[in-house]
Amino acid sequence: MNRGWLAAGAVSVVVASLVLWSGMTAESTASAEKVVKETQEAIEATKEYTAQQKEAFQRKAQEELTAIRWKIIGLREKITKASESTRADLQKSLNELEKKKDGVKERVDELKGATDAKWHEVREGMNNAMNELKHSYHKLLSHMP
């Protein structure tokens, strides 16, 4: 009879272990599902944030490009009023500035078509091109009579 109780006890331990193990598996499954859901939500939030950042940067770049275009128009008018001896040099600098402006415009257009994953690379090139354009503008401005 001792053996019977021992066997019954062993079976009870095994059954209890299986119940606990199956409960842990259900908890683990629920935890895993929760982690997957939270991860998906985090990915979506990151995508949305990235899209917002891209749009804000694109808007700012377009505004800066428009401002530079108006400044170039103003410079063009001033150059026509400059003396003939300085006009040729200023016109050459203005032509170079126009080329840089066109390069920035191409970057802005490239930015519009860039994927969310790729826009950071495009942004860096855009920043470099815009800084170069601004530098050239200020350099030309400093040579104006």
N, C-alpha and C positions, 0 to 999 in steps of 0.2 A: 504494500500500500504506500510505502514511502516513495517507491519508484513512480508510482502513479502521480503523486503530488509533485514530485520533482519534474516529471515529464510535463505535467499540466503547467507548472510554474515556468518551465523553459518555453513552452508554447505561448504562454501569456506574455513573456518578455519579448519573444519574437514578434507577436502580434502587436504589442504596444510599440515596439520599435518601428514596425512597418507603418503603423498609424502615424507616429511622430514623423517618420521619414516622408511619408506621403503628404503630410501636412506641411512639412518644410518645403517639399517640392512645389506644392501649390503656392506657398508664400514666396518661394524663389521665383516661380513663374510670374506671379503677380508683381513682384519687385522688378523682374526683368522687363515685363511689359510696361511698367511705369517708367523705367529708365529709358526704354525705347521711345515712348511717347514724349517724355521730357526732352530727349535729344532731338526728336523731330521738331518739336516746338522751338527749341533753341536754334536749330538750323533755319527754320522759317523766319524767325525773328532776325537772325543775322543777315539773311538774304534781303529782307525788307529794309533793314538798317543800311546795308550796302547800297541798295537801290536809291534810298533817300540821299545818302552821301554823294553818290554819283550824280544825281539830278541837281543837288545844290552846287556841286563843283562845276558842273556843266553850265548852269545858269550864271554863276559868277564869272566863269571864263568868257562866256558870250558877252556879258556886260562889259568886261574889261576890253574885249576886242572891239566892241562898238565904241567905247570911249576913245580908244587909240585911233580908230578910223576918223573920228571927228577931229582929233588933234592933228592928224596927218593932213586933213583938208585945210585946217588953219595954217599949217606950215606951208602947204602948197601955195596958198594965197600970199603969204609973207615972202616966199622965195621969188614970186613974180615981181615983187616990189623992190627986191634987192638989186644992188649994182650988178652990171653985166660981168664984172670980173669975179665976183663971189657967187653969182648965180649958177655957174657951171658946176662948181664944187658942191654947192648945196643941193643942186638937182641930182647929182650923182649919189650923194648920201641919202636923199629922199627916195631914189629908186631902190637902193639897198634896203631901206626901211620898208618900202612897199613889198619887197620880196619876203622879208621876214614876217610881215603882217599876213601875207598869203600863206606862209608856212604855218603860222599860228591858226589860221582859219582851217587849214587842212587837219591840224591836230584836233580842233574843236569838232570837226566833222567826224574824225576817227573816233573821238570820245563818244559821240552820239551812238555809233554803231558797236561800240565795245561791249562785250559781255560783262556781267557783274564781276566775274572772276578775273577778267583781264584789264579792267578799267584802271586798276592801281598802277600798272605799268604805263598805260597811256597817260595817266595823270602826271606821272613824273616827267615824261617827255614834254607834255603840255606846259608844265611849270617852267621847265628849262627854256623852252621856246619863248614863252611869254616874258620871262626875265630878260632874255637876250633882246627881245623886241623893245622892252621898256628902256633898257640900257642904251640901245641904239637911238631911240627917240630922244632921250636926255642928252646924249652926245651931240646929236644934230641940233637940238635946241640951244645948246651952249655955243654953237658956232653961228647962230643967227645974229644978224646985225641989230 
